[in-house]
Amino acid sequence: MGGTKDLAKAAECFRKAAEGGESFAQSNLGIAYLNGQGLAVDHGQALAWLRKSDAQGNVAAPFSLGRAHELGLGVAVDLPKAFAYYKLSAERGYLPALVELGRCQQHGIGTPQDHKSALASYRTASLRGEAYAQEQLANCYRQGIGVAQDLVEAFAFLNLAADKSGSARASLAELERLMSAEQKTAGQRRSKDLHAEITASTEAKPLEYR
């Protein structure tokens, strides 16, 4: 009960700030309407507020607009438009959008399938510390998707993701059974190097989630 009240209170705070023109609040109010968080689901209101926020250059609003167009929430399903919104959000610096961009590129959602572009998107997000991207990138290296097969590199990225993801831990355990002791040692070294690179990168440029 307390959680529901808290969500409703947060939504009301977002509404007041959104009506005052604050783009972050407009985006969050749109998401609240989209997902029914503290408010009744209203896709029309969600899209209206998200578009207002997007018009002000908010980084997250186009991500949610992309989801709406991919899933048909208040609009007809339009995969090319969904991809365009994800791309815009990623270009503005929203990390989750970069992961979605990779997913679309990998599977040909709203854009021609392009494994190399997907790999680049996943790598960029991975080096910003995004666990899901690290897991997907590891799978590309393991399977040789868009890149030469490299079990050491796959191990390194799965090892990074394993702290945050149960599926990554399971994949890592499975991968270890296919690797020699020398490969595992190399993977551990590579993982440490990547961790240092990610730490330096995120300290220099904090992650953008707004």
C-alpha angles and dihedrals in degrees: 000000000000090000092054091049091048091052091049091050091049091049091052091051090050090050093055093049092042092053087052089058101258106153096205090054091046090054093047093046089051091051090048090055092044095053102027094245106163090336137066111268109267114167093186092057090042093056093044094055094041091052091050090052093045090052088060092053099255110171098219102042096077089050090060091043087054091053090049092053093044094050099033097244106167091335137062114273107270112172098182089052090047090053091048091053092048089050092050092049091048091049089053089056105261106148099204089055090056089056091050089049089057091048092052093047092048096050101030097247109166091338136057112280108265117172095184092054090046089052091051092050093048091047094051091050091043092055088053089057101259106155098200090052090049090053093049092046090051090053090052090053093045094049097034093241110166090343140052113280110267118173093183092057090044089052092049095054094041089051089056093048095045093080090063105027132059092198090053090052090052092048090048092053090050092048093049089062089062096049134083121235089254092053092050091051090050089048092053091051092048091049091054091050091050092048090054090048092050093047091052092046096050092045090052093046117019116222115267115227101152 
